[in-house]
Structure formats: C-alpha cells, structure tokens
Amino acid sequence: MTTVLVLDANQRSALAATRSLGRAGYRVVTGDAAPATLAGCSRYAAATVVYPDPAAGNTDQFLGQLEKLVREQAVDVLLPMGEITSALVLRHRKDFAPAIVVGPSADSFDAVCDKDRVMGVARDLGIAIPESVLVTTAQNAAALADRLGFPVVLKPIRSRFETINGWSGASVVHAASREEVEQLVAAHSYLRAAPFLLQRRVQGHGVGVFLLHHDGHRKVAFCHRRLREKPPSGGVAVLCESIPPQAALIEQASKLLKHFTWDGVAMVEFKQAPDGTAYLMEINGRFWGSLQLAVDAGVDFPALPPDT
C-alpha cells in the first residue's frame, strides 16, 4: 500500500486531502508542528507525526526530522500543503528520495510566490491586472496612492518572507485615503521594509480557477465563485460555490502556468468587475483552502494521477 505523508495537517486543505487519499485506498500519515490537528483527527489518518515548526526558524531541525519520519513511516509520497513547507521541501526534494515530493520545481514555486513578478508576466501575456505601481521606498507610498486614486490595496510582494530568525507573514491591507496609507505603513513593518505593490481596488466577486498541469499540459480544471470572504474587503474564502468552467479564464490561467513551466496543482485567482472584466489577483501554487468543494463537486484533485 502506498503511504502518503500530508504536511501542515491543521489546514483545511490537508483535511480534504487526507479524506480524499484515504478513501482512494492510500495509507495517510498526517504531520504538523502541532500535536492536535484537523487532518490528524480524521478517521482516514493512519498515523500522526510531529515535527519542529519551520516558521520559527527551525529549518535544519525540520528538514532533519522530516527525513527521519519519511524513513520511519516508509513514506512513498510527500505532500506539503503550506507555503513554508512547500518552499523548503521542494528546495530539498532530493534529500527525501526515493519518496516522491509532490509539486513543481523549487524555482517555479518561488517565482509564482512573487506577486510583482506574476503581475508583470500577466501584463506581458495580455491578461488584465489591476492598475498597479511598485513601491520601493515606503516614504513614497502615500504620494503614489494619491496618483493611483482611492481606494487602494497595499499588497506585499510575498505572503511569507524568509529571515534569519524564521519566516514572517505579510497580509494585504486596504486604504481609502492618504491618511490611511500612512497609518498602515507605520503599523506594519513589512510595508516599511518595502517593496510592495499598490493597486487600485477592483470591486467585484472573486473567481478561482483550479488547475492540474503536467508535462506542460493542462489536465484538469475546476472553477468556483467566492460568496463570502474574511475579511469582507478581501481575504480567505469562507463560503463559495462551484460554477461552470470559465473557458476564457481557464485559458488565461493555463497560459500563466505554462510560462512558469508549472507541474502540479495551482489556484489562479481573479476578481470579476461589474463590467465583466476579470482581473488577476494572484497565483496560489499549492492546494487551496476550499479544496473540499472541488472534491465534493467530483473533481478529486488529491487522488488524481498527474497524467490524468
């Protein structure tokens, strides 16, 4: 029986993957830095393991313990679910051989995590993006926002930053005035450090395009529409519905992934304005929080072989 080690077991995506793979007949081991997790409580979790938290700067300990766990649990497939574990495991995938690490090359993953780079590629490919400017010096942010027009979105170029002390998170924030821009920059060290993107805020609803790419070709696609987000101004989807395949958006999303020589699953997020224009928001280069919706709708991404 094939054994799959699902990392980041306290994430919703990990729970969905554990259920999917367990039903498909795989032996699923769940792992996390915390001992009690969502996926670990699933009846499909054959075992649970704990490893040092890589976000806290325990990179060497995390990688060393993970190598040990792969051997002890006779792991055939290693499935990182979070951004930090994905970055580290993909970077060191040879260390886990003969276990297969699911995901693209480390370079491809790093590239799609760079939101400024993704926006530039999208613009070159003719894909609509919000009006944007890169802020390289935090002191110029308010003046640049004035020229862009309000409301604006202050978007860090990465959601996670690797530092000598571990990994730091950075969130998207919104401002309706010059004063709010100045307050937000003062309140958030990751904005003061710059660079970050300033974007004109797009009003509309979110549309997610979920894809499996392999050997340069799109294998499977699924779409959903966001109905509720946390926070309401834009964030994590907490209520969404499946929608018919959006052919134009699927093609745009595939074009983006092909540019990054993508191999694996990804979520490409758009926001559709009232006039029908769909603007690219970002690429999420791993399994997504609403994965269970796709599985329930019949597109069982975790259990699909890459050559589907």
C-alpha positions in Angstrom: 0.0 0.0 0.0 1.3 3.5 -0.9 1.9 5.7 2.1 1.4 9.5 1.7 2.7 12.0 4.3 0.4 15.1 4.3 2.1 18.0 6.0 0.5 21.1 7.5 -2.2 18.9 8.9 -4.1 21.7 10.7 -5.0 23.3 7.4 -8.4 22.8 5.8 -6.7 21.7 2.6 -4.8 19.0 4.5 -8.1 17.6 5.9 -9.6 17.5 2.4 -6.5 15.7 1.0 -6.4 13.2 3.9 -10.1 12.3 3.3 -9.6 12.0 -0.4 -6.5 9.9 -0.3 -7.8 7.7 2.5 -11.0 6.9 0.5 -8.8 6.2 -2.5 -7.0 3.4 -0.6 -3.8 5.2 0.3 -2.3 4.9 3.8 -2.2 8.5 5.0 0.1 9.8 7.7 -0.5 13.4 8.8 2.1 15.7 10.1 2.3 19.2 11.7 4.2 21.3 14.2 1.2 21.0 16.5 0.2 17.6 18.0 -3.6 18.0 17.6 -4.8 18.9 14.1 -7.8 18.8 11.8 -6.4 16.2 9.4 -5.0 14.2 12.3 -8.5 13.7 13.7 -9.8 12.3 10.5 -10.7 8.6 10.5 -8.5 8.3 7.4 -5.4 9.3 9.2 -3.5 6.1 9.9 -0.9 7.9 12.0 0.1 11.4 13.0 3.6 12.8 13.5 5.0 16.0 14.9 8.0 18.0 13.5 9.8 21.2 14.5 8.0 24.4 13.3 9.9 25.6 10.3 8.2 29.0 10.6 10.0 29.6 13.9 13.4 29.3 12.3 13.9 25.6 12.8 14.7 24.9 9.2 17.6 22.4 9.8 15.7 20.6 12.6 12.5 20.5 10.5 14.3 19.0 7.4 16.3 16.6 9.5 13.2 15.3 11.4 11.2 15.1 8.2 13.9 12.9 6.6 13.7 10.7 9.6 9.9 10.5 9.5 9.9 9.6 5.8 12.2 6.6 6.6 10.4 5.5 9.7 6.9 5.7 8.2 8.1 4.2 4.8 6.7 7.2 3.0 6.3 6.9 -0.7 4.8 10.3 -1.4 5.4 13.6 0.5 2.7 16.2 0.1 3.4 19.7 1.6 0.3 21.8 1.9 1.5 25.2 3.2 3.7 27.8 1.6 6.6 27.5 4.0 6.8 23.7 4.0 6.3 23.7 0.2 9.2 26.2 -0.3 11.5 24.1 1.9 10.6 20.6 0.8 10.7 21.5 -2.9 14.1 23.1 -2.4 15.4 19.9 -0.7 13.4 17.3 -2.6 16.4 15.2 -3.4 17.0 14.6 0.3 13.7 12.7 0.6 14.4 10.2 -2.2 13.1 7.7 -3.0 9.9 9.3 -1.7 8.2 11.4 -4.4 7.7 15.1 -3.5 4.5 16.4 -5.0 4.9 19.9 -6.5 6.7 21.9 -9.1 10.3 22.8 -9.2 11.6 25.0 -6.4 12.3 27.8 -8.9 8.8 27.7 -10.3 7.2 27.8 -6.9 9.4 30.7 -5.8 8.5 32.6 -9.0 4.7 32.4 -8.5 5.1 33.4 -4.9 6.5 36.8 -6.1 3.3 38.8 -6.8 5.1 41.6 -8.6 6.7 39.1 -11.0 3.4 37.4 -11.6 1.7 40.7 -12.4 4.5 41.6 -14.8 4.1 38.3 -16.6 0.4 38.6 -16.8 0.6 42.1 -18.3 3.1 40.8 -20.9 0.6 38.0 -21.7 -2.3 40.3 -22.2 -4.1 39.3 -19.0 -6.0 42.1 -17.2 -4.4 43.2 -13.9 -5.4 46.0 -11.5 -3.7 49.3 -12.1 -0.5 48.9 -10.1 2.7 50.5 -9.0 5.6 49.0 -7.2 6.5 50.9 -4.0 10.3 50.6 -3.5 10.5 53.3 -0.8 7.8 53.3 1.9 8.0 57.1 2.3 6.7 57.5 -1.3 3.6 55.2 -0.7 1.1 58.0 0.1 2.1 60.2 -2.8 1.9 57.2 -5.2 -1.5 56.3 -3.8 -2.7 59.8 -4.5 -1.8 59.4 -8.1 -3.4 56.0 -8.4 -6.7 57.0 -6.8 -8.6 55.6 -3.8 -9.5 53.1 -2.5 -6.2 51.3 -2.9 -4.8 47.9 -1.9 -1.4 47.6 -0.3 -0.1 44.1 -1.3 3.2 42.7 -0.1 5.0 41.0 -3.0 5.2 37.8 -0.9 2.8 36.3 1.7 5.8 34.8 3.6 9.3 36.2 4.0 12.2 34.0 5.0 14.5 35.8 7.5 17.5 34.7 9.6 15.0 34.2 12.5 12.4 32.2 10.6 9.5 33.1 8.4 7.3 36.2 8.7 3.8 36.7 7.4 2.5 39.7 5.5 -1.1 40.5 4.7 -2.9 42.5 2.1 -4.5 45.7 3.6 -6.8 48.3 2.2 -6.8 52.1 2.4 -9.5 54.6 1.5 -7.4 57.8 1.9 -3.8 59.1 2.0 -4.0 59.2 5.8 -4.9 55.5 6.0 -2.0 54.6 3.7 0.4 56.5 6.1 -1.2 54.8 9.1 -0.9 51.3 7.6 2.7 51.8 6.6 3.5 53.0 10.1 1.7 50.0 11.6 3.3 47.2 9.5 7.0 46.6 9.4 6.8 44.5 6.2 5.4 47.6 4.4 8.0 49.9 5.9 10.7 47.5 4.6 9.2 47.7 1.1 8.9 46.8 -1.7 5.2 46.2 -2.0 2.5 46.7 -4.6 0.0 49.5 -4.6 -3.1 48.6 -6.6 -6.3 50.3 -7.4 -9.0 48.3 -5.7 -11.2 46.2 -8.0 -14.9 46.0 -7.0 -16.5 42.7 -7.8 -16.5 39.0 -6.8 -13.7 36.5 -6.7 -13.4 33.7 -9.2 -11.0 30.8 -8.5 -9.6 28.7 -11.4 -8.0 25.5 -10.1 -5.8 23.5 -12.4 -3.6 20.4 -12.6 -0.7 20.8 -15.0 1.7 18.1 -16.0 4.4 17.9 -18.7 3.4 21.4 -19.9 -0.3 20.5 -20.4 -3.5 21.2 -18.6 -5.0 18.0 -17.3 -8.0 19.1 -15.2 -9.7 22.4 -14.4 -12.4 23.5 -11.9 -13.9 26.9 -11.1 -15.6 28.4 -8.1 -17.1 31.8 -7.1 -16.5 33.4 -3.8 -19.6 34.4 -1.9 -18.1 35.4 1.5 -14.6 36.3 2.5 -12.8 37.0 5.7 -12.3 39.9 6.0 -15.2 41.1 3.7 -12.8 43.5 2.0 -10.9 40.6 0.6 -9.2 37.6 2.1 -9.8 33.9 2.8 -12.9 32.4 1.2 -15.3 31.2 3.8 -18.3 30.5 1.5 -18.0 29.7 -2.1 -19.9 27.7 -4.8 -18.8 25.7 -7.8 -19.6 27.3 -11.2 -19.5 26.1 -14.8 -16.0 26.1 -16.3 -15.0 29.6 -17.4 -13.2 28.9 -20.7 -11.6 32.3 -21.1 -10.2 32.4 -17.5 -9.0 28.8 -17.7 -7.1 29.6 -20.8 -5.5 32.7 -19.2 -4.6 30.7 -16.1 -3.1 27.9 -18.1 -1.1 30.4 -20.1 0.3 31.8 -16.9 1.3 28.4 -15.5 2.9 27.3 -18.8 5.1 30.4 -18.6 6.3 29.3 -15.2 6.8 25.7 -16.5 4.4 24.5 -13.8 4.0 20.9 -12.8 1.3 20.2 -10.2 -1.8 21.9 -8.9 -2.4 25.6 -8.5 -5.2 28.1 -7.9 -5.3 31.2 -10.1 -7.5 33.9 -8.5 -9.3 36.6 -10.4 -11.7 39.3 -9.4 -14.6 39.9 -11.8 -15.7 43.6 -12.0 -19.3 44.6 -12.7 -18.4 45.2 -16.4 -17.4 41.6 -16.8 -13.6 42.2 -16.8 -11.7 39.6 -14.8 -8.5 41.0 -13.2 -5.8 38.7 -12.0 -5.2 38.8 -8.2 -2.6 36.1 -7.6 -1.4 32.5 -8.1 -1.6 30.2 -5.1 1.0 27.5 -6.0 -0.4 24.7 -3.7 -3.6 23.1 -2.6 -6.1 25.7 -1.5 -8.4 26.1 1.5 -11.6 25.4 -0.4 -10.2 22.1 -1.8 -13.1 20.1 -0.3 -15.6 21.9 -2.6 -13.8 20.7 -5.7 -13.7 17.1 -4.3 -17.4 17.2 -3.4 -18.2 18.5 -6.9 -16.5 15.5 -8.4 -13.0 16.9 -9.2 -10.9 14.9 -6.8 -7.6 16.7 -7.2 -5.6 14.9 -4.4 -6.4 11.4 -5.8 -5.8 12.3 -9.5 -2.6 10.9 -11.0 -0.6 13.7 -12.7 -1.0 12.0 -16.1 -4.8 12.1 -15.9 
